[in-house]
């Protein structure tokens, strides 16, 4: 990613840190050596991302006694590489796509995004488990949704239920109430009218 393609705030911060390093060591960038921690702090990336950069072959590094080092000049060349050579420069949130501010925290999500993602996964897992344990669960959920919409006694088009995924063959029992057959779930039931429409009942 080229320098002028970086978010201005991030690029300015990197430039500031590079200038501080050059001023501190009183030597050109080609003679300033950074260890892996210095490198990650400079670019605000995680250890995993730094490893991915090294494996890509785009970042020149040196390994001395099991420690990783980089020349500052090589780091500068690395962050100026064309965008089509680097998938990403900074860790970004998998949910919102914005840069992660804390390289030592969650490496995939911002805190709020991570919580929302975890909550959604839990909800989906709950629904999946309910369907495996009790196939009637989804049918009952659809009836509940339509009941809230139409209330007791209002007629429902069976095609609307089918479009929502309702299976008319799935019900727990039949009840004869005043001559009408009600097909029952746990909390809701339905019955057919002579005009082939449906009424949903709360049991």
N, C-alpha and C positions, 0 to 999 in steps of 0.2 A: 504494500500500500504506500503510495507516494506521500511525501510529507504534506503536500497541499491538499491531500484527500483526507487527512486526519481531522477529527474535530479540533477546531482552533484552540479551545481551552486545554485539551490534552497535549497537543503539539507544543504549545507555549510552555507548559509545565515541564515537558521533556527537555526542551531547549534550555530552560532555566537550570535544570539539574545538570545538564551536560556542561554548561558554562561554569557552574559552581565546581564541578569536578576538575575542569581544566585549570581554573584559577587556584584551586586548592593544591594541585600537584605541580603547578608551574611547568608544564610540559605539554607537548601536542597530544591529541587524542590517540595517535598511533602508538604512544608509549605508556598510556594509562591502562592498567590492568584491573578488570572487575571480576570479583568472584560471582558465583551463581546468585547469592543473596542480593548483592549490589545490582545485578542485572534485573532480577525480578522486581526489586523496589523501584528501579528506574522506569520500567515499562508497566508496572502495576499488573503483573501477570502471576499466575500460580506456578508452582513447581511442575505440575503436569504439563502446562502449556509451554514452559521453557524447554521441557524434554521433547515435546512435539516439534518445536522449532529446530532443535538440534538434529532430530531424526530426519527432518525434511531436507537437510543438506543446504538450506538457505542461510544458515547462521554459522559462521566460522567460530570454533571454540577449541580450547586446549584442555587436556586432562593431565593433571600433575598430581601424583600420589593420591589418586581417587578423588581429587577435587577438580571442579570445573571452573575455568577462567575464560574471560573474553577481553579482547582489546576494545577499547571504547570506539576506535575508528571502525572496527568491524560491526559493532552494534549500530552505529550511525548508518553504515551502508545497508545493513539489514532492514532498518525501518524505512528506508527510501526505496525498497524494491517495489516493482510494479504490482498493482493490486491483483493481477491474475496469477502471480506467483505465491501469494500468501492468502490463505483462507480467512485469516483474521489476525489482527495485531494485538488486540486486547481481549481478555476474557469477556464474553457478553452473556447476559441473562438469557437462558433458553426460552423464557416465557415472553419477555418484552423486547429483547434484542438490544437493550441499552448496556453500556459498559458496566462491569462489576467494579465497585469502588474498593472493596476489601479483598486483596489477593489471598489473604489467609483465612477467609471465611468460606461460605458455601461457594463452590467453584462452578455451579450451574445456574443458580437463581439468586436474585435479591431476596432479602428476608420475607417481604410481603408477597412477592411472586411465588417463592418456595412454599409458603404456607397455603396460598390459594391452590397451587398445583397439587400439593399433598392432600388437601381437602377434596379436590375433584377426583383424585385417584381413589380415595377412600369411598367416595360416593359411588363411583363406578364399580368398585370391587364389591360393595354392599349389594348393589343391584344384581351383579353377576351371581353372587352367592345365593341370593334369594331365589333367583330363577333356577339354579341348580337344585336347591333344597326343596322348593315348592313352586312348580310350574304355574300354579294359580295366582302367584303373587303379581305377575305383570298384568294378568286379566283384571284382578281386583284394583290395581292402580289405575287402569284405564277407566273402569267404571266409576271410581272415585272422582277422577278428573271430569268426566262427563256429568256426573251428578252435581258437582259444584256449578257446572255451567247451566244445566237444564232444570235442576231441582226435582223434587218428588212430583210424579204425575205428568210431567211434560214428555211428549213423544220425541223419540230420537230415531234418525235414519240409520238402519243397520250398516249401510255402506260407510257412514262416517266412523263407526266403531271399527269396522274391518280395516279402513284406511289407517287407523291408529295402531293396528297390530292386534286387535282383539280376536280371540279364538272362541267361537260360540260352542265348541265341543268341550271346552274346559270349564267345569264347574264342580263344586263339591257335593251338592245334593239338589233334589227337586222338592219343592213344597207346594201343596195345593191350598191356596188361600182364597176362599169364597169362589171356588170354581176356576180360578186362574192358576196356571202353573208358573211358579217363580223358580228360576235357576239361580242357585245361591252360591256366593263366594263366602269369604269370612265376614265381611261387614256390609257387603252390597249384593244385590241380586238384580235380575232383569227378567222381564216377561214379554211375550210376543202379543201384539194386538191383531185383530182380524184384518186390519189394513196393512199388515206385515211390518208395521213400525214397532219400536221397542219403548218400554218404560223402564227406567232404572229406579230401584228401590233401595233405601238405606235400611238395613236389617237391625 
